[in-house]
Amino acid sequence: AALGAPWDPNTTYTAAAHGHEACLRAVAALGAPWHPNTTYGAAMYGHEACLRAAAELGAPWHPKTTYAAAMNGREACLRAAAALGAPWHPETTYVAAMNGHEACLRAATALGAPWHPETTYAAARYGNEATIAYAELFTKQAKHREENTTKREGDPVDHHKETGAPEEQTLLAATERGDATRMVRKFRETKFWHPETT
C-alpha cells in the first residue's frame, strides 16, 4: 500500500466485485491479502476477467463460487470457475433451477456438477418453467443410464428405456427449442410430472 498504509481487508473483494481487473492485479502484486470472498464476488457480479485473474494470482476459491455464478445466471463465470478448478457447491444446480437460469443449469450438468435432488422441485416451486422440463428430463435420463449400465449381460434390452419414451423425446425437443409453454403443458400430460410440482 502507498507509504506503508495498512491494507483494508476488503480490497481484493471490492476490486473483483466491481470488475476492476487492473486494480485487482495491481493490489495483488503490491501484497494485498486475499479476501476470502474475492472469487465469490467476481462470480456473483459476472466479472469473468476478475475471476480468472484472481485464480491465476492465487486467490483461494470461495466454496460458493459456482453457487454464486449459477444463482445469478453468470454462465461465463460458471464455466470459467469449473475450468479453473473451483469446487462444485452441492446446491449449484438447485439455485440455477430456482432462479430460472436454464443455460447455467445445462452448463453445470455438462461440466460435472453434482445434481441436487431437489433441482426439479426448485424450478417448479419458484415458477421457472424454462428449467422444469429440462431438470426432470435430466433426472429420468440419468436413471435410465444407470439402469442400462447395471443390466445383466444377456438380459433382454428394453428399447423403451434405451431410446427414451416418445413423450420424453418430445420434451427434449421442446427444451432444445426453448418452448417453455409447450414443455410444461406436455410435461403435465406425462408420467414424468411429479405430484409435488403441481
Secondary structure by P-SEA (a helix, b strand, c coil): cccccccccaaaaaaaaacaaaaaaaaaaaccccccaaaaaaaaaccaaaaaaaaaaccccccaaaaaaaaacaaaaaaaaaaaccccccaaaaaaaaacaaaaaaaaaaaccccccaaaaaaaaacccccaaaaaaaaaaaaaaaaaaacccccccccccccccaaaaaaaaaaaacaaaaaaaaaaaccccccccc
